[in-house]
Amino acid sequence: MCEENQTQVTQIRLLGFRSLHKYKTLLFIGLFLTHAFILVGNLLIIFLVTTFGHLKTPMFIFLKHLSITDILGTTSIVPMMLGIIFVEEAILPLWCCVMQLYIFGIFGFVPCFHIAVMSYDRYLAICHPLRYSSIMSPDLCLQLVIESWFLVFVLASSEFIFLIQFNFCGSNYVDHFFCDFGPIVELATSDTSIFMLQDFVICTLALLFPFTFIIMTYIFIFSSIIKISSTYGRRKAFSTCSSHLTTVCAHYGTLIIVYMAPSDKSTSNTNKYRSLLYTVVTPVMNPIIYSLRNHKLRRAVQKTMSYIFQNGSKK
């Protein structure tokens, strides 16, 4: 319960980008175009993988689910962010803010498991090519995807159940563009020590464990590539995992910058802008990485564009 001189917080006021008032039009256009690219690029990947038979392989199936996660994750944040840019403040109910945090937490953790599953796929393809088809069956692909979602749902829900029991009293101002974990927990007037310990354990399971698994698989992958006698064979083997390796570097590089860089409560703007990396920048990377580095996906795009132009010219 709140003390006598404190009021129960029922609404959260997000302050957004007040320091960039002079550049709000430019910022709006930049973020709007970025979000549009995320939607179009990832929807294109989903369409191509669903439509073209030569893309219905485990690697591209996992990529499709990664694209779905990127779309849902950014859509839970960016539209509201665009509204905040012009009105310079957003007021939303506390329960809505906590739900946004919960939903974004799910979409933030799921890609880590999807990327880890993709590394296992590359490990089987390079280290055990003869057994690849028998092991990485469509049923196993579906099972791995479902288990990733289920595990993240359980982890995020356990934290969410804990969070909704907190008392929020006094100030309701959050100097951020969405309900991020740190600023919301700082508003809580309840004891958060056990909750922070729980969050540490969950982050270890959802972030560190998949990353460690990815490192281990690539140790085996690189060991197998080195043993290949021909230069062409080594180059071809490395090209099969280069796109995924680039995705790993982009995804975890962003997380390292955001969560491991020194954080100062007095520099909330710095922390806020760093959050743009994983809310906007990272989801942009997958369409760029796979469209530039994967010839199968490029060929599918060319076929689609050719089909569109041919039908357009007939009309």
Buried (B, 14 or more C-beta within 10 A) or exposed (E): EEEEEBEEBEEBBBBBBEEBEEEBEEBBEEBBEBBEBBBEBBBBBBBBBEEBEEBBBBBBBBBBBBBBBBBBBBBBBBEBBBBBBEEBEBEBEBEEBBBBBBBBBBBBBBBBBBBBBBBBBBBBBBBBEEEBEEEBEEEBBEEBBEEBBEBBBEBBEEBBEBBEEBBBBBEBEBBBBBBBBBBBBEBBBBEBEEBEEBBEEBBEBBBEBBBEBBEEBBEEBBEBBEEBEEEEEBEEBBEBBBBBBBBBEBBBEBBEEBEEEEEEEEEBBEBBBBBBBBBBEBBBBBBEBBBEBBEBBEBBBEEBEEEEEEEEEEE
